[in-house]
Amino acid sequence: MQKKIRIVFLACFVLSGGITFAQNKETSFAEVAKKAEPAVVNIDTKTKRQEVGINDTGEGSINTLTRQQIRPVFAVGSGFIVDSTGFIITNAHVVEESTKVTIRLQNGEQYVANIVGTDEETDLAVLKIEAEKPLPVLKFGDSNAIQVGEWVLAIGSPFGLEQSVTAGIISKIQRETPVSSSFQKFIQTDAAINRGNSGGPLVNMNGEVIGINSQIATVDGNSNGIGFALPSNEANYVYKQILANGKVKRGYLGVVLESVKAEFAKVYELAEAKGAIITEMRDKDSPAGKAGLSVGDILIEIEGQKIENAQDLITKIASTEPDKIISISYFREIGAKLEKRTASLKLAERPSNNKVYAVDPIRRKLGIQPEALPFGLTLTEITPQLAKTQGLENQKGLFVKDISNDSIFIEITNASGAIALKNGDVIQKINRAEAGNIKNFAEIAGKLKKGDAVVLHILSLNKQYRSYQQRIIQFTIQ
């Protein structure tokens, strides 16, 4: 019986991601490892896991006792230092839900790390430690310059075995996996990568990072010679965005796309099999909807550049700053003919589930002002898709995605002693004003000062009845 191959995230496991080397025969693996290892770190995480146990009172009894316990769970992963002041890159799944992140350097020194930001689309996270002296760093190489067959080294902590080095070659580039996102086109390598290698570097023969080890294809959970690393160029882009904004800001069109293939080009008499077809409009108020685009339109150019396929357009849009005005050329079927048109539109920001860290002394030290979060809340406006998944059809307001540890709402409780506002609630009004969008809500919250009264009208999910209930939260700014 043939075993099924699984794609495994090396969360809290170091991927011995293959390191790509520049085919320099005078450079040995030992020299490259010696150069790279000091900047590779071991990451220990502590998370809380709720365990549920059921203790029956007796056979046939309808009375059961359900006991819930919160216990710490420890895990391990890898990362590497990219700035001598202590910035570290790793996989987001390595530090996901962690309550404490400990960094251990090659020389044995240990530091507690702060999470600067994460990006779910690429599964990357940026951490920061405060060291008393400059730290060794790894530089990014050009992942676009690598070729299949080049030697690579993977460095990390497989199974917690720190500073482990494995060698291999680049097996494939631009590889997609069944669980990859639109922004994960991996470097495939046969360098041994195992659990614990997550977030570790894949370096070339110049000792430069050309990939971040993220996943493996496996039948038993361990290395089978097929590992996947996120290209360094994408990682560097994410790193710079997180440093500047606390998150990655990507442009958003608001449509579902399908690539133009040879058959479509033939049937629709297109000169070449290039372009992207709109198959679904996310929202009539999305950038595409407002610009008059509709289902069936064939997008062929963006800002004068040809669109190769759906993924090419997604990449081009995502790499463009939100709020930028762009032009898109497209074909629309009018009767038996295709009519070429051009639309000008203003991009929105691509929705994500990334947590934005409100307390951020790190970026302030660099002179970078982070995006302000009203009351320490991460909010999102209710889109049709969110309304459908959360049962919020025909409702307006701001959906609470996250409440930071320093938020005022951590201390505000209801009559039963529970926290008054929680993730998943919807804020509909603040001091009699509609909480229709984040900007207006932030402006109102930003003007409040000590002693001011605040009244919030919210929708809160009642899990027992599986429905939302109207509630009011009242407090005074302290």
C-alpha positions in Angstrom: 0.0 0.0 0.0 1.4 3.3 -1.0 2.1 5.8 1.8 0.6 9.2 1.6 3.0 12.1 1.4 2.2 15.0 3.8 3.4 18.5 3.8 4.6 19.3 7.3 5.3 22.8 8.8 8.5 22.5 10.9 6.8 24.6 13.5 9.1 24.7 16.5 11.4 22.4 14.5 14.5 23.5 12.6 14.5 22.8 8.9 17.9 21.8 7.8 17.1 23.8 4.8 19.6 23.4 2.0 22.1 26.2 1.6 22.8 27.3 -2.0 26.4 27.8 -2.8 28.0 29.6 -5.7 29.8 26.6 -7.0 33.2 27.9 -5.8 35.4 24.8 -5.7 37.9 26.6 -3.4 35.2 27.1 -0.8 34.5 24.1 1.4 31.4 23.3 3.4 33.4 23.7 6.5 34.4 27.3 5.6 30.8 28.2 4.8 29.5 26.6 8.0 32.1 28.4 10.1 31.1 31.7 8.6 27.4 31.2 9.0 26.9 29.3 12.2 27.6 32.2 14.7 24.5 34.1 13.4 22.2 31.0 13.6 20.1 30.9 16.8 18.1 28.3 18.7 14.6 29.3 19.6 12.7 27.9 22.6 9.1 28.8 23.0 6.6 28.4 25.8 2.9 28.3 25.0 -0.3 27.6 27.0 -2.3 24.7 25.9 -5.8 23.9 27.3 -6.3 20.2 28.0 -9.8 18.9 28.4 -10.4 15.8 30.5 -13.8 14.1 31.1 -14.5 12.2 34.3 -17.7 10.2 34.3 -19.6 9.8 37.6 -20.5 6.3 36.7 -21.6 4.0 33.8 -25.0 5.0 32.5 -25.0 8.3 34.4 -25.9 11.5 32.5 -23.8 13.5 34.9 -20.3 14.2 33.7 -17.5 16.4 35.0 -15.5 18.2 32.4 -12.2 19.5 33.7 -10.1 22.1 31.8 -6.4 22.7 32.7 -4.0 25.2 31.3 -0.5 23.6 31.0 2.7 25.0 29.5 3.9 23.5 26.2 7.5 23.9 25.2 8.9 23.6 21.6 12.0 24.4 19.6 12.8 26.1 16.3 15.6 28.0 14.6 16.3 31.5 13.3 19.1 33.8 12.2 20.3 37.3 13.1 20.0 39.8 10.3 21.0 43.0 12.1 23.8 43.4 14.7 21.4 45.2 17.0 19.5 41.9 17.5 16.8 41.5 14.8 16.1 37.9 14.1 14.1 36.2 11.3 12.2 32.9 11.9 9.0 31.2 10.8 5.8 32.6 12.2 4.5 29.2 13.2 7.6 28.8 15.4 6.4 31.6 17.7 2.7 31.3 17.2 0.6 31.6 20.4 3.9 31.8 22.4 3.9 33.4 25.9 7.7 33.4 26.1 10.4 33.2 23.4 13.9 32.5 24.4 16.9 32.9 22.0 20.1 31.0 22.5 23.2 32.0 20.6 26.1 29.8 19.5 28.2 31.0 22.4 25.6 29.9 24.9 24.2 33.3 25.7 20.4 33.5 26.2 17.9 36.3 25.7 14.2 36.7 25.9 12.9 38.0 22.6 10.1 40.4 21.7 8.0 39.7 18.6 8.2 42.7 16.3 5.7 41.4 13.8 4.5 38.3 11.8 3.2 37.7 8.3 0.8 34.7 7.8 1.1 34.8 4.0 4.8 33.9 4.0 4.9 32.3 7.5 7.6 34.7 8.7 8.2 36.5 12.0 10.7 39.1 13.0 12.0 39.0 16.6 14.2 41.4 18.6 16.7 40.7 21.4 18.6 43.3 23.4 22.3 42.4 23.6 25.0 44.5 25.1 27.3 44.2 22.1 27.0 43.9 18.3 25.9 40.5 17.2 27.1 38.4 14.2 24.8 38.6 11.2 23.9 36.7 8.0 23.4 38.7 4.9 20.7 38.0 2.3 21.7 36.7 -1.1 19.8 37.1 -4.3 17.4 34.2 -4.5 16.5 35.2 -8.1 20.1 34.3 -9.2 20.1 30.7 -7.9 19.9 27.7 -10.2 18.9 24.1 -9.9 21.8 21.9 -9.1 23.7 24.4 -6.9 25.0 23.3 -3.5 23.3 24.6 -0.4 23.7 24.2 3.4 20.9 24.1 5.9 21.7 25.1 9.5 19.4 24.8 12.5 18.3 22.7 15.4 16.6 19.5 14.2 15.0 17.7 17.1 16.7 20.3 19.4 20.2 19.4 18.2 21.6 22.9 17.9 24.0 24.1 15.2 23.4 21.1 13.0 24.5 21.5 9.4 23.3 19.4 6.4 24.3 19.8 2.7 22.4 19.2 -0.5 21.5 20.8 -3.8 18.7 23.0 -5.1 16.2 20.5 -6.6 13.7 23.0 -7.9 12.7 26.6 -7.7 9.3 28.3 -7.7 7.8 25.1 -6.2 4.3 25.3 -4.8 3.0 22.9 -2.2 -0.6 21.9 -1.3 -0.6 24.2 1.7 1.4 27.1 0.3 -0.1 30.6 0.0 -0.1 32.8 -3.1 3.2 34.3 -1.8 5.0 31.1 -1.1 6.9 29.9 -4.2 9.5 27.7 -2.5 13.1 26.7 -3.2 13.1 22.9 -3.0 16.2 21.2 -1.7 17.4 17.6 -0.8 19.5 18.8 2.1 18.2 17.0 5.2 15.5 19.1 6.9 13.7 17.8 10.0 11.5 19.0 12.8 13.2 21.9 14.6 14.7 23.4 11.5 11.8 25.8 11.0 13.0 29.3 10.5 16.7 28.3 10.0 18.7 29.6 7.0 19.4 28.0 3.7 22.7 29.5 2.6 24.8 29.5 -0.5 28.5 28.9 -0.9 29.2 32.5 -0.2 27.5 32.1 3.2 24.5 34.2 2.2 20.9 33.4 3.1 19.0 32.4 0.0 16.1 30.8 1.7 14.3 30.3 5.1 13.4 26.6 5.8 9.7 26.3 6.3 8.2 22.9 5.2 9.0 19.3 4.3 7.2 16.7 2.3 7.2 13.5 4.3 5.5 10.1 4.9 6.6 9.7 8.5 7.1 13.3 9.8 10.9 13.3 9.2 13.2 14.1 6.3 12.7 12.4 3.0 15.0 14.6 1.1 12.3 17.1 0.0 12.4 20.3 1.9 11.1 23.8 1.1 12.6 27.2 1.8 11.0 30.6 1.2 13.3 32.6 -1.2 15.4 35.3 0.5 14.2 38.1 -1.7 10.6 37.6 -0.5 11.9 37.3 3.1 13.9 40.5 2.9 10.8 42.4 1.6 8.7 41.0 4.5 11.4 41.9 7.0 11.6 45.5 5.8 7.8 45.9 5.8 7.5 44.5 9.3 10.3 46.8 10.6 8.6 49.8 9.1 4.9 49.1 9.8 4.7 46.2 12.2 3.0 44.2 9.4 3.2 43.7 5.7 1.0 46.0 3.7 -0.1 44.6 0.4 -2.3 46.0 -2.4 -5.7 44.4 -2.9 -8.0 44.3 -5.9 -10.9 42.4 -4.5 -11.5 39.7 -7.1 -11.0 35.9 -7.6 -8.9 35.1 -10.7 -8.3 32.3 -13.1 -5.3 32.2 -15.5 -5.8 32.4 -19.2 -4.6 29.0 -20.7 -4.2 27.8 -24.3 -7.7 26.6 -24.5 -9.3 29.8 -23.4 -7.0 31.8 -25.7 -8.1 29.6 -28.6 -11.8 29.8 -27.9 -11.7 33.6 -27.3 -9.3 34.2 -30.2 -6.7 35.9 -28.0 -3.3 36.5 -29.6 -1.5 34.7 -26.7 -2.3 32.6 -23.7 -1.6 35.4 -21.2 -3.8 37.3 -18.7 -6.2 36.7 -15.8 -9.9 36.2 -15.9 -12.2 37.6 -13.1 -14.4 34.7 -11.9 -15.8 36.3 -8.8 -16.1 39.8 -7.3 -15.4 39.8 -3.6 -17.3 43.0 -3.0 -19.0 45.6 -5.1 -17.2 48.2 -3.0 -13.8 46.7 -3.6 -11.3 48.6 -5.8 -12.3 46.4 -8.8 -16.0 46.9 -8.2 -15.7 50.6 -7.8 -13.7 50.8 -11.1 -16.4 49.0 -13.0 -14.7 45.7 -13.5 -17.0 42.7 -13.6 -16.9 38.9 -13.8 -15.7 37.7 -17.1 -13.3 40.5 -17.8 -9.9 39.4 -19.0 -7.1 41.5 -17.4 -4.1 41.8 -19.7 -2.0 44.7 -18.5 -1.2 46.5 -15.3 0.6 49.8 -15.5 1.6 49.0 -19.0 3.1 45.6 -18.0 1.8 42.4 -19.5 0.0 40.1 -17.1 1.3 36.6 -17.5 -1.3 34.7 -15.5 -3.4 35.0 -12.3 -0.5 34.5 -9.9 1.6 37.1 -11.8 -1.2 39.7 -11.3 -1.7 38.8 -7.6 2.1 39.3 -7.1 2.1 42.6 -8.9 -0.9 43.9 -7.0 0.4 42.7 -3.6 3.8 44.3 -4.1 2.1 47.7 -4.8 1.4 50.0 -1.8 -2.3 50.2 -0.8 -4.0 53.5 -1.8 -1.9 53.8 -4.9 -3.9 54.6 -8.1 -3.0 52.2 -10.9 -4.3 51.5 -14.5 -5.5 48.1 -15.7 -6.2 47.2 -19.3 -8.7 44.4 -20.0 -10.9 42.8 -22.6 -14.7 42.7 -22.1 -16.9 40.4 -24.1 -19.5 42.5 -26.0 -21.6 40.2 -28.1 -19.3 38.1 -30.3 -16.4 40.6 -29.9 -13.8 41.4 -27.2 -13.6 45.1 -26.6 -10.4 46.5 -25.0 -10.8 48.9 -22.2 -8.7 50.6 -19.5 -9.7 51.3 -15.9 -8.1 53.5 -13.2 -8.5 52.3 -9.7 -7.2 52.9 -6.1 -5.9 49.8 -4.4 -7.1 48.8 -1.0 -5.1 46.9 1.6 -5.1 43.1 1.4 -7.0 41.6 4.4 -5.0 39.4 6.8 -5.1 37.8 10.2 -1.7 39.1 11.3 -1.5 40.3 14.8 -0.3 43.9 15.1 1.8 44.5 18.2 0.7 47.7 19.8 3.5 48.1 22.3 6.5 48.6 20.1 9.5 50.4 21.7 11.7 48.7 19.2 10.6 50.6 16.1 10.4 53.8 18.2 14.1 53.4 19.0 14.7 53.3 15.3 12.7 56.5 14.8 9.9 54.6 13.0 6.5 55.4 14.3 4.2 52.4 14.4 0.6 52.4 13.3 -1.6 53.5 16.3 -4.1 51.0 17.6 -7.2 52.5 19.3 -7.5 51.2 22.8 -4.9 48.5 21.9 -7.4 46.8 19.6 -6.7 45.2 16.3 -9.9 45.8 14.3 -11.1 45.0 10.8 -14.1 46.2 8.9 -16.9 43.7 8.2 -16.5 42.5 4.6 -19.1 40.2 2.9 -16.7 37.3 3.3 -16.2 38.0 7.0 -19.9 38.4 7.5 -20.6 35.1 5.9 -18.0 33.2 8.0 -18.9 34.8 11.3 -22.7 35.0 10.8 -22.8 38.8 10.7 -24.9 39.3 7.5 -26.5 42.7 7.4 -24.5 43.9 10.4 -22.2 46.9 10.4 -19.3 47.7 12.7 -15.7 46.8 13.5 -14.8 43.2 14.2 -12.3 42.7 17.1 -9.5 40.5 15.9 -7.1 41.0 18.8 -6.7 42.7 22.2 -3.2 43.6 23.2 -1.8 42.9 26.6 -1.7 46.6 27.4 -5.2 47.4 26.3 -7.6 49.2 28.6 -10.1 46.4 28.0 -7.9 43.8 29.8 -9.0 45.5 33.1 -12.7 46.2 32.2 -15.0 43.4 33.2 -18.7 42.8 33.1 -21.1 41.9 36.0 -20.0 38.3 36.1 -16.3 39.3 36.3 -15.4 38.2 32.8 -13.5 40.5 30.4 -16.1 42.8 28.9 -14.7 42.9 25.3 -13.3 39.8 23.7 -12.0 38.7 20.3 -14.8 38.2 17.9 -17.0 40.9 19.3 -18.3 43.7 17.0 -18.1 47.4 18.0 -21.0 49.2 16.4 -21.0 52.6 18.2 -18.6 54.7 20.2 -20.1 57.6 22.1 -23.2 57.7 19.9 -21.2 57.7 16.7 -21.3 54.9 14.2 -18.1 52.8 14.2 -18.3 52.3 10.5 -14.6 52.3 9.6 -11.3 52.1 11.5 -10.2 55.6 10.6 -13.2 57.3 12.2 -13.1 55.1 15.2 -9.4 55.8 15.7 -10.0 59.5 15.4 -12.7 59.5 18.1 -10.7 57.3 20.4 -7.6 59.4 19.9 -9.4 62.6 21.1 -10.4 61.0 24.4 -8.5 62.1 27.5 -8.3 61.2 31.2 -11.7 61.5 32.9 -13.8 61.2 29.7 -16.7 58.8 29.6 -16.9 56.1 27.0 -20.0 54.1 25.9 -19.6 51.3 23.4 -22.5 49.5 21.7 -21.3 46.0 20.7 -22.5 42.7 19.4 -21.1 39.8 21.4 -21.4 36.1 20.4 -23.3 34.0 22.9 -21.8 30.6 22.3 -24.6 28.8 24.2 -27.2 30.0 21.8 -24.8 30.5 18.8 -26.1 34.0 18.2 -25.0 37.6 18.6 -26.5 39.7 21.4 -26.5 43.5 21.8 -24.4 44.7 24.8 -23.2 48.0 26.2 -19.8 48.7 27.7 -19.4 51.8 29.9 -16.1 53.0 31.4 -14.1 56.1 32.1 -10.6 56.8 30.7 -8.1 56.5 33.6 
